[in-house]
Amino acid sequence: MKTATTASIGVIGGSGLYEMEGLTRVREVRVSTPFGPPSDAVVVGELAGVRVAFLSRHGRGHRISPSEINYRANIYAFKKLGVGRIISVSAVGSMKEALHPGHVVIPDQFYDQTRRRIGTFFEKGLVAHVALADPVCRDEAGKLAGAARTCGATVHEGGTYLCIEGPQFSTRAESRVYRQWGVDVIGMTNLPEAKLAREASLCYATMALVTDFDCWHSGHDAVTVDAVIATLRRNVALSREIIRAAVPALAGPRSCACARALDAAVITAPDKIPAATRRRLSLLLGPPPAGKKGR
């Protein structure tokens, strides 16, 4: 049942995108989760007639470093609000000559170079292995790319997002090695975000906004915060326009496999799942099978 605090689409705003303009019938919701508080209050409202929830990944005022983000709480909060699809808006560096600052990339793969982050909901006596060969919802990514084109953006559909730990930018040696790996863009926040979205049976796609050439490009200055912020300001207006165009196309029922990600993923026998763990993850797991209770 839809209420004033439910939504079908969730938007995670990255660097520069700290609020979602154009929302009507707005409610600000403090969502409690078993994993602690999300990055900020979730703003729920209507956009083009569709219920949308917006969360600032770094918190309003950009208070939370990439490694300090409570990714599990953020994804769980969206799930609790009824969200089925997540649009992740992210600032990235380009690792390819053809991807210029101001361009939009809709990656279809991720490579995880993080080291300090919890990347799963499933622990404390419960083991699950979700399929992640294709970590992005193809249906959602295609509609997001189509919306970006209608807004006049230069769009690159597909490619690999390399997620580093940060918060420092890459050294030149690292940047050159990453280029040899064939990755397309580099950022600090989409993992474990994408992994957790899949575990929560949510559709996930990234709108990656290119701000710089990292530090590999001899014809451009090394990446600096000032340069990134200048491009971010130009990208923010474009990202809001793309989201407004994409939301109506994403509002319908989901026919992809994302919603069934847990169907065969849980390995632990139902009667061996600790009762406290099952209660903690009941939103993801659903009720236990009839006659099957954890210990």
C-alpha positions in Angstrom: 0.0 0.0 0.0 1.4 3.4 -1.0 1.6 6.1 1.7 3.1 9.5 2.0 6.4 7.9 3.0 6.7 5.2 0.3 8.3 5.4 -3.1 9.0 3.1 -6.1 12.2 4.8 -7.3 15.2 5.8 -5.1 17.8 8.3 -6.2 21.2 8.3 -4.4 22.8 11.7 -5.0 26.6 11.8 -5.2 29.1 14.7 -5.0 27.4 17.9 -5.9 23.8 16.5 -5.9 22.6 17.0 -2.3 18.9 17.7 -3.0 16.4 16.8 -5.7 14.6 19.9 -7.1 11.1 19.5 -8.5 9.7 17.2 -5.9 6.2 17.9 -4.8 4.2 16.7 -1.7 7.5 16.4 0.0 8.1 14.5 3.3 11.4 14.1 5.1 11.8 10.7 6.7 14.3 9.5 9.3 14.5 5.8 8.6 15.7 3.4 11.2 17.5 0.3 10.1 19.2 -2.7 11.8 22.5 -1.3 10.5 22.3 2.1 12.0 21.2 5.4 10.4 21.5 6.2 6.7 23.7 9.0 5.4 20.9 11.5 6.0 17.1 11.8 6.1 15.4 10.5 3.1 13.3 13.0 1.2 10.2 11.5 -0.3 7.9 13.2 -2.8 6.4 13.1 -6.3 8.3 13.8 -9.5 6.4 13.6 -12.8 3.6 11.9 -10.9 5.9 9.2 -9.6 6.8 8.6 -5.9 10.5 9.1 -5.6 12.8 8.9 -2.6 16.1 10.9 -2.5 19.1 10.3 -0.3 22.3 12.3 -0.3 25.1 9.7 -0.2 27.6 11.9 1.6 25.0 13.7 3.7 23.9 17.3 3.1 26.9 19.5 3.3 29.1 16.6 2.2 30.0 15.3 5.7 30.7 11.6 5.1 33.8 10.3 3.4 33.4 7.4 0.9 34.8 4.8 3.3 32.6 6.0 6.2 29.3 5.8 4.3 26.9 3.3 5.9 26.0 1.6 2.6 24.0 -1.1 4.2 21.8 1.4 6.0 21.3 3.4 2.8 20.1 0.4 0.7 18.0 -1.0 3.6 16.3 2.3 4.1 15.2 2.4 0.4 14.0 -1.2 0.6 12.0 -0.3 3.8 10.4 2.6 1.9 9.2 0.3 -0.9 11.7 1.3 -3.5 12.2 -1.2 -6.3 14.7 0.7 -8.5 17.7 2.8 -7.5 19.4 5.4 -9.7 22.9 6.1 -8.4 24.3 9.5 -9.4 28.1 9.5 -9.2 31.0 11.8 -10.0 33.8 9.9 -11.8 37.1 10.4 -13.5 37.6 9.3 -17.1 40.1 6.6 -17.9 39.6 6.7 -21.7 40.4 9.4 -24.2 36.9 9.4 -25.6 35.2 10.1 -22.2 35.4 13.9 -21.6 34.4 16.0 -18.6 30.7 16.7 -18.9 29.9 13.4 -20.6 27.5 10.8 -19.0 28.5 7.2 -18.7 26.0 4.4 -17.9 28.4 1.6 -16.9 27.4 -2.1 -17.0 30.3 -3.5 -14.9 32.1 -2.8 -11.7 35.6 -3.6 -10.5 36.1 -3.5 -6.7 39.4 -2.1 -5.4 38.0 -1.1 -1.9 39.4 -2.7 1.2 37.6 -1.3 4.3 33.9 -1.8 3.6 31.3 -4.3 4.6 29.9 -5.6 1.4 27.0 -7.9 2.4 23.9 -8.1 4.5 24.3 -11.8 5.0 26.3 -12.7 8.1 25.8 -13.9 11.7 24.8 -17.5 10.8 23.3 -16.8 7.4 25.1 -17.3 4.1 23.9 -16.2 0.7 25.6 -16.0 -2.7 23.8 -13.7 -5.1 24.7 -13.8 -8.8 26.7 -10.6 -9.8 28.0 -11.4 -13.3 25.8 -8.6 -14.5 25.6 -6.1 -11.6 23.6 -3.5 -13.4 19.9 -3.8 -14.3 19.9 -3.8 -18.1 16.4 -2.6 -18.3 17.0 0.4 -16.0 20.3 1.3 -17.6 18.8 1.3 -21.0 16.0 3.6 -20.0 18.4 5.9 -18.1 20.7 6.2 -21.2 17.6 6.9 -23.3 16.5 9.7 -21.0 20.0 11.2 -21.0 20.0 11.3 -24.8 16.6 13.0 -24.9 18.2 15.7 -22.6 20.9 16.3 -25.1 23.7 14.7 -23.1 26.7 13.0 -24.7 26.1 9.4 -23.4 28.3 6.4 -23.4 26.3 3.2 -22.7 28.3 0.4 -21.1 31.8 0.2 -19.6 33.5 -0.6 -16.4 33.4 1.5 -13.2 36.5 1.0 -11.1 35.8 1.7 -7.4 38.8 2.7 -5.3 38.9 3.2 -1.5 39.9 6.8 -1.5 39.5 9.4 -0.1 42.8 10.3 -1.9 42.8 10.5 -5.7 45.0 8.0 -7.6 48.8 8.3 -7.9 50.0 8.6 -11.5 51.4 5.0 -11.2 48.0 3.7 -10.1 46.2 5.6 -12.8 48.4 4.2 -15.5 48.0 0.6 -14.2 44.2 1.1 -14.1 44.3 2.2 -17.7 46.0 -1.0 -18.6 43.2 -2.9 -17.0 40.8 -1.4 -19.6 38.4 0.3 -17.1 36.4 3.2 -18.3 35.7 5.4 -15.3 37.0 5.6 -11.7 35.1 6.6 -8.6 34.9 5.9 -4.9 31.3 5.0 -4.0 29.5 2.5 -6.2 30.8 -0.5 -4.3 29.6 -2.1 -2.2 26.4 -0.1 -3.1 25.7 -2.1 -6.2 26.3 -5.5 -4.4 24.0 -4.6 -1.6 21.3 -3.5 -4.0 21.4 -6.9 -5.7 21.2 -8.6 -2.3 18.2 -6.5 -1.5 16.6 -7.6 -4.8 16.6 -4.0 -6.1 17.3 -2.8 -9.6 20.4 -0.6 -9.8 22.0 1.5 -12.4 24.6 4.3 -12.3 24.5 7.7 -14.0 28.3 8.5 -13.9 29.1 12.1 -14.6 32.6 12.6 -15.8 34.5 15.5 -14.0 38.1 14.9 -15.0 40.8 12.7 -16.6 42.1 11.4 -13.3 45.9 12.0 -13.5 47.0 9.8 -16.4 46.4 12.3 -19.2 49.5 14.3 -20.2 47.4 17.0 -21.8 45.4 17.8 -18.7 46.3 18.9 -15.2 46.2 16.4 -12.4 42.8 16.1 -10.8 42.1 18.7 -8.1 39.1 19.4 -5.9 38.6 22.9 -7.5 38.5 21.4 -11.0 36.1 18.6 -10.0 33.8 21.1 -8.2 33.7 23.4 -11.3 32.6 20.5 -13.5 30.2 19.2 -10.9 28.3 22.4 -10.8 27.7 22.1 -14.6 26.8 18.4 -14.3 24.2 18.8 -11.4 21.6 20.6 -13.5 22.0 18.0 -16.3 21.6 15.1 -13.8 18.4 16.5 -12.4 17.0 16.9 -15.9 17.9 13.3 -16.8 16.3 12.0 -13.7 13.1 13.9 -14.4 13.0 12.4 -17.9 13.8 8.9 -16.7 11.4 8.5 -13.8 8.2 8.0 -15.9 9.9 5.3 -18.0 11.0 3.5 -14.8 7.7 3.7 -13.0 6.1 0.6 -14.3 6.3 -3.0 -13.0 9.7 -4.7 -13.0 10.1 -7.7 -15.4 13.8 -8.2 -14.9 15.6 -10.8 -12.8 16.7 -8.3 -10.1 13.6 -8.8 -8.0 14.3 -12.6 -7.9 18.0 -12.2 -6.9 17.5 -14.2 -3.6 15.4 -17.0 -5.1 18.3 -19.5 -5.0 21.0 -17.5 -3.2 20.5 -18.5 0.4 22.6 -21.5 1.2 22.0 -21.9 4.9 19.3 -24.4 5.8 16.1 -22.6 7.1 16.1 -24.4 10.4 19.8 -23.4 11.0 19.3 -19.6 10.5 19.5 -17.9 14.0 16.2 -16.4 14.9 17.8 -13.0 15.6 19.4 -13.0 12.2 16.1 -13.9 10.5 14.4 -11.0 12.3 17.2 -8.6 11.4 16.9 -9.5 7.7 13.1 -10.3 7.5 12.6 -7.4 5.1 15.0 -9.0 2.7 14.1 -12.7 3.3 10.4 -12.5 3.9 8.6 -14.8 6.3 10.1 -18.2 7.1 8.6 -21.2 5.3 5.6 -22.7 7.1 6.8 -25.0 9.9 10.5 -23.8 9.5 11.8 -21.7 12.3 15.3 -20.6 13.1 17.0 -21.6 16.4 
